[in-house]
Amino acid sequence: MPGATSPDLPALGLPRSLLVLGGTSEIALATARRLITRRTRTVWLAGRPSPALEQAADGLRALGAEVRTVDFDALDPESHETVLGKVFAEGCVDMVLLAFGILGDQAHDERDPVRAVQVARTNYTGAVSAGLVSARALQSQGRGSLVVLSSVAGERARRVDFIYGSSKAGLDAFAQGLGDALHGTGVRVMVVRPGFVRTRMTSGRPESPFATTPEAVAAAIELGLRRRSETVWVPGALRLVMSVLRHLPRSVFRRLPV
């Protein structure tokens, strides 16, 4: 029935309260802005303390939301339970958007294993910790959604970014498994797989086909929430493209200009 409230998501599938893990992420902020114009009234921006985090909070406040910043470090999993627990203690969190991550520098990181491990720790290990803590807190509420920003890079490792891609492959598999584990609990997990997104992080890098924007990803996230989707591709055509690429023989795949 139109307008009815489901038992595990707010009306229309859109949150009134939002916790962003990765509070300076351009995709996350575009999503927060879009949701504020629809329904969201309370936002927690979690990230390392910085002028950029405060500026992001001020921008969301200007749209009419109540915004608080939270000191959060993806590389400090020992702190996640305490930091995120304080957020959930303040009130119900309808949606957690897990949006932190780094690209790294493939050419440099191949020669510097410590730097490569930092990419893996940020994109995968940190996300496992924060994802599990958030999922347990949402489950204690009896409802809510966890939206995880993955990447098509995780669908098949490419020579040009296999360190980043492998970390996203791990994150994607983790999020899918977590979604299965939470099925029937009132908590839903939605995995978002964008292609190349034009952001500060990708500035100066050659664009891949089907390049998109933070605003387009935000629109796809909103639609996915409304449809109660488990997986969202941005743009949608990448679902078919990656289905083909995923099954190509390696001898053929490694010769492609991707």
VMD Tcl script that draws the C-alpha trace (Angstrom):
set ca {
  {0.00 0.00 0.00}
  {1.49 3.39 -0.98}
  {2.94 5.26 1.96}
  {2.83 2.27 4.30}
  {5.72 1.80 6.69}
  {7.51 -1.54 6.48}
  {8.57 -3.19 9.74}
  {12.28 -2.83 9.01}
  {12.59 0.45 7.10}
  {11.06 3.90 7.53}
  {8.26 5.06 5.24}
  {9.25 5.04 1.56}
  {12.44 3.21 2.50}
  {14.21 6.51 3.25}
  {15.84 7.26 6.62}
  {15.03 10.01 9.07}
  {18.43 9.52 10.73}
  {21.69 8.76 8.96}
  {25.16 7.78 10.17}
  {27.89 8.33 7.58}
  {31.14 6.44 8.09}
  {33.55 8.44 5.98}
  {32.13 11.89 6.57}
  {34.15 13.71 3.90}
  {33.39 11.26 1.09}
  {31.95 13.14 -1.88}
  {29.61 10.27 -2.68}
  {28.44 10.08 0.93}
  {27.85 13.82 1.12}
  {25.94 13.86 -2.18}
  {23.80 11.03 -0.77}
  {23.24 12.87 2.50}
  {22.22 16.04 0.68}
  {19.75 14.13 -1.45}
  {18.25 12.30 1.51}
  {17.95 15.52 3.52}
  {15.86 17.05 0.73}
  {13.61 13.98 0.92}
  {13.23 12.90 4.53}
  {16.41 12.79 6.61}
  {16.53 15.14 9.59}
  {19.47 13.92 11.70}
  {22.95 13.15 10.39}
  {26.11 11.97 12.11}
  {29.27 12.51 10.04}
  {32.00 10.17 11.27}
  {35.59 10.73 10.24}
  {38.96 11.96 11.33}
  {38.75 15.47 12.82}
  {39.57 18.03 10.13}
  {38.40 21.36 8.71}
  {36.94 19.38 5.79}
  {34.73 17.37 8.14}
  {33.45 20.53 9.84}
  {32.85 22.20 6.48}
  {30.87 19.17 5.32}
  {28.75 19.33 8.48}
  {28.07 23.03 7.98}
  {26.96 22.37 4.41}
  {24.41 19.81 5.55}
  {23.19 22.06 8.37}
  {22.49 24.73 5.77}
  {19.96 22.31 4.24}
  {18.06 22.14 7.51}
  {19.42 18.94 9.06}
  {20.70 18.50 12.59}
  {24.30 17.42 12.06}
  {26.91 16.15 14.51}
  {30.49 15.17 13.82}
  {32.02 12.03 15.28}
  {35.74 11.25 15.66}
  {36.17 8.00 13.75}
  {39.27 6.27 12.39}
  {38.83 3.29 10.07}
  {42.36 2.14 10.93}
  {41.59 1.91 14.66}
  {39.11 -0.98 14.89}
  {39.63 -1.25 18.65}
  {37.80 2.07 19.01}
  {34.86 1.30 16.74}
  {32.64 -0.34 19.34}
  {32.98 2.61 21.73}
  {32.75 5.38 19.12}
  {29.79 3.97 17.22}
  {28.11 2.78 20.39}
  {27.90 6.38 21.57}
  {26.11 7.36 18.35}
  {23.51 4.62 18.69}
  {23.05 5.53 22.36}
  {21.88 8.99 21.26}
  {18.86 7.61 19.42}
  {17.64 5.37 16.65}
  {19.80 5.28 13.52}
  {17.73 4.37 10.47}
  {20.63 4.01 8.05}
  {24.39 3.57 8.19}
  {26.32 4.51 5.04}
  {29.74 2.87 4.99}
  {31.61 5.12 2.59}
  {35.25 5.35 3.61}
  {38.06 4.05 1.44}
  {41.25 4.96 -0.41}
  {42.48 4.24 -3.93}
  {46.17 4.13 -3.15}
  {48.80 4.38 -5.88}
  {49.08 1.04 -7.64}
  {52.54 1.58 -9.17}
  {53.99 2.87 -5.91}
  {52.16 0.42 -3.64}
  {53.44 -2.61 -5.57}
  {56.94 -1.55 -4.49}
  {55.89 -0.64 -0.96}
  {54.01 -3.48 0.76}
  {53.36 -1.34 3.83}
  {51.42 1.15 1.72}
  {49.58 -1.69 -0.01}
  {48.55 -3.10 3.36}
  {47.22 0.31 4.39}
  {44.88 0.24 1.39}
  {43.70 -3.22 2.42}
  {43.31 -2.24 6.08}
  {41.29 0.85 5.24}
  {39.05 -0.60 2.55}
  {38.55 -4.06 3.99}
  {39.69 -4.61 7.57}
  {38.33 -1.28 8.80}
  {35.06 -1.91 6.99}
  {34.70 -5.40 8.49}
  {35.03 -3.96 11.98}
  {32.77 -0.96 11.44}
  {30.26 -3.04 9.48}
  {29.91 -5.67 12.18}
  {29.61 -3.11 14.97}
  {26.97 -1.17 13.01}
  {25.06 -4.30 12.05}
  {24.88 -5.47 15.64}
  {23.64 -2.05 16.79}
  {21.01 -1.95 14.04}
  {19.93 -5.46 14.97}
  {19.51 -4.37 18.60}
  {17.14 -1.68 17.34}
  {15.24 -4.32 15.38}
  {15.39 -2.38 12.13}
  {17.55 -0.25 9.87}
  {19.70 -0.44 6.77}
  {23.42 -0.68 6.15}
  {24.50 0.68 2.77}
  {28.02 -0.34 1.73}
  {29.92 1.48 -1.01}
  {31.74 -1.23 -2.93}
  {33.06 -0.89 -6.50}
  {32.97 -2.66 -9.83}
  {36.74 -2.89 -9.36}
  {36.01 -5.73 -6.96}
  {34.24 -7.78 -9.61}
  {37.47 -8.76 -11.34}
  {41.03 -7.70 -10.55}
  {42.65 -5.53 -13.22}
  {46.37 -5.07 -13.72}
  {46.09 -1.31 -13.24}
  {44.48 -1.44 -9.78}
  {44.50 -4.98 -8.41}
  {45.47 -3.90 -4.89}
  {42.48 -1.58 -4.62}
  {40.29 -4.03 -6.53}
  {41.16 -6.94 -4.28}
  {40.29 -4.91 -1.18}
  {36.91 -4.04 -2.70}
  {36.35 -7.67 -3.66}
  {36.80 -8.61 -0.03}
  {34.49 -5.83 1.11}
  {31.83 -6.83 -1.41}
  {31.90 -10.48 -0.37}
  {31.77 -9.48 3.29}
  {28.76 -7.20 2.75}
  {26.87 -9.86 0.81}
  {27.52 -12.44 3.51}
  {26.51 -10.00 6.23}
  {23.28 -9.31 4.37}
  {22.52 -13.01 4.27}
  {23.33 -13.35 7.97}
  {20.93 -10.51 8.81}
  {18.07 -11.75 6.63}
  {14.87 -11.84 8.63}
  {16.22 -9.71 11.50}
  {14.71 -6.41 10.34}
  {18.11 -5.15 9.16}
  {18.93 -4.93 5.47}
  {22.28 -4.60 3.70}
  {22.51 -2.90 0.31}
  {25.74 -3.16 -1.69}
  {26.45 -0.29 -4.10}
  {28.85 -0.94 -6.99}
  {29.76 2.24 -8.85}
  {32.14 2.38 -11.77}
  {34.59 5.25 -12.16}
  {33.25 8.21 -10.16}
  {34.50 11.73 -10.85}
  {35.72 12.91 -7.43}
  {38.79 14.50 -5.88}
  {40.10 10.99 -5.23}
  {40.06 10.09 -8.93}
  {41.15 13.51 -10.21}
  {43.94 13.20 -12.76}
  {43.30 9.51 -13.42}
  {42.17 8.29 -16.85}
  {38.42 7.87 -16.90}
  {37.00 4.42 -17.45}
  {33.95 3.81 -19.65}
  {30.60 4.54 -17.97}
  {32.17 7.21 -15.74}
  {29.64 8.73 -13.36}
  {29.25 11.39 -10.66}
  {28.61 11.42 -6.91}
  {25.15 12.85 -7.57}
  {24.31 9.95 -9.89}
  {25.44 7.45 -7.27}
  {23.31 9.27 -4.67}
  {20.26 9.04 -6.95}
  {20.87 5.33 -7.45}
  {21.16 4.80 -3.69}
  {17.83 6.55 -3.13}
  {16.17 4.42 -5.78}
  {17.71 1.28 -4.29}
  {16.36 2.16 -0.85}
  {12.88 2.74 -2.25}
  {13.00 -0.55 -4.13}
  {14.53 -2.41 -1.17}
  {17.35 -3.58 -3.46}
  {20.20 -5.77 -2.26}
  {22.63 -4.67 -4.99}
  {22.84 -1.40 -6.91}
  {25.03 -0.85 -9.99}
  {25.94 2.68 -11.07}
  {25.32 3.10 -13.91}
  {22.96 0.17 -14.30}
  {24.54 -0.93 -17.60}
  {27.64 -2.05 -15.70}
  {25.76 -5.06 -14.40}
  {25.70 -6.61 -17.87}
  {29.20 -5.39 -18.78}
  {30.76 -6.90 -15.67}
  {28.82 -10.13 -16.15}
  {30.59 -10.53 -19.48}
  {34.02 -9.44 -18.24}
  {33.81 -11.67 -15.20}
  {33.57 -14.78 -17.39}
  {36.24 -13.97 -19.96}
  {39.29 -16.24 -19.98}
  {42.25 -14.56 -18.27}
  {44.32 -14.77 -21.47}
  {41.69 -12.60 -23.16}
  {40.90 -10.33 -20.21}
  {44.50 -9.28 -19.63}
  {44.72 -7.95 -23.20}
  {41.69 -5.70 -22.85}
  {42.21 -1.92 -22.39}
  {40.30 -1.83 -19.09}
}
mol new
graphics top color blue
foreach p $ca { graphics top sphere $p radius 0.5 }
foreach p [lrange $ca 0 end-1] q [lrange $ca 1 end] { graphics top cylinder $p $q radius 0.2 }
display resetview
